[in-house]
Amino acid sequence: MTIHEALSAVLSQRSQNQAIFEYTPDVGPRVISFSQLGDEVVGLSQEFTGWGIGKRHKVAFFLENSIEFIESFLAILAIRAVPVIVQLDFRKLELEEIFSNAQPEAVISEDFHLDILRPYLGNRLVIGRRNHRFYRIQNGSDRSTCAEFPEETASINYTYRGYGYPLGALAPHAQYLNGANCFQKCVQFQRGGSLLSILPFSHMFSLVGCILLSLLFGIRIIISRSLSPRSIFNIIREQRINYLISVPDILLMLSRSIDPEMSFPSLQTMVSGGSLLRLEDQLCIEQAFGAELLNGYGLTEFTPITGNVRGQSKKGTIGCPSASLEVRIESENTGRIGEICLRTEDMARSYYRRAKETSEAVRDSWFLTGDLGYFDDSHLVFAREKKETRKVHGNMVDLNEVRRAIALIDPTLEVKVDCIDGLLLARLGIPSTVVFEQKVAEIRRNLRQSIASYKIPGKFYRLDECPPGGSTTCP
């Protein structure tokens, strides 16, 4: 079954209940019902088809969280085209790799983002979004597409494994559908409830846990692009939010901004994922909000892999394996910590046009996550990354990509990149004759053009310096 087929049964009920509530500062709320959403998806799919998007065409997405993101995502799936999900934060180095690898026939973008994409648009069909509407900017070529991915592919979602460049995971429809069901078995959201999402929809965590789960199970999606604590707290109270999904960093930031006199009686459950949640932070967040916080674990290749069940959470763990998959720990020695491996028919089993990387990630039908952990009874505990990636504010950062970006600015530099307590650090082999601060300023300026801002190291040191918290042998 495809995502479109599964949702058609829900949307065809033509319920007048609210499906999506979008709040944008200085603009005001926008609301759409389930029946309106179904009509909009049908209309957009017809419009996109008329503009030249066909079955199995790859369509690159560069959209903010919005009603239109959800509508266009579902419309592309209805056509049986394949969304290529890309973060708006990506810049030259990342975009060159993705456009070279994916070679999308069409691009859908925010109007304000087109200048950044201009070098990659070529003769592709380009569709812009402005004032809540889509419009055609340029026609695409008439070249036919070659279907180089399985028929079951729903989308291509870019992620990292430490190679220094992004990999396009071929996510099947079953991953989305079974992932949403696994998610629901953990969180047990009730039909008619309200869910607040403040994560980018470009993450698999949001696509499965916010969009698809909500639409399948009749949950109202509340969209807020503002991370202002005051704005978030007002939305929780005014919209009677029952469920909140985010990453640990954001939840912790919000919890520290809550006044002791403040309460959120409607809030029942929070869900954390995307990066490590420390036990002390979990306790702090739960106490501040007065609601249970469920911690889980998933990847672009499958979400969720594990999750704590509502009312049965084991703090300090990432929960039990989802029922639809097998999870094992592959240890190189007799220790309890080893690489987390999973197996299921529903996961992304390959990376687009990356045979070598696929063969190194999938062995004998087992997917090697590149993350280390161990079992505590039936619950899994996340230890650390094995692969050369780190999570920064919920975003995956490939350390080799950051090294590569700096090396492209100055090939003569020796560069070492690490992440300590969530802060990216770079050590540079800058000669003593060069003014360090000036060189760092030049590197920062160039990095802003070449990689996403969250990948730019927060601190720079000389190669012979040891950063605070680093190894005593780091030089």
Secondary structure, 3 states (H helix, E strand, C coil): CCHHHHHHHHHCCCCCCEEEEEEECCCEEEEEEHHHHHHHHHHHHHHHHHHCCCCCCEEEEECCCCHHHHHHHHHHHHHCCEEEECCCCCCHHHHHHHHHHHCCCEEEEEHHHHHHHHHHHCCCEEEEEECCEEEEEECCCCCCCCCCCCCCEEEEEEECCCCCCCEEEEEEHHHHHHHHHHHHHHHCCCCCCEEEECCCCCCHHHHHHHHHHHHHHCCEEEEECCCCHHHHHHHHHHCCCCEEEECHHHHHHHHCCCCCCCCCCCCCEEEECCCCCCHHHHHHHHHHHCCEEEEEEEECCEEEEEECCCCCCCCCCCCEECCCCEEEEECCCCCCCEEEEEECCCCCCCECCCHHHHHHHEECCEEEEEEEEEEECCEEEEEEECCCEEEECCEEEEHHHHHHHHHHHCCCCCEEEEEECCEEEEEECCCCCCCHHHHHHHHHHHHHHHCCHHHCCCEEEECCCCCCCCCCCCC
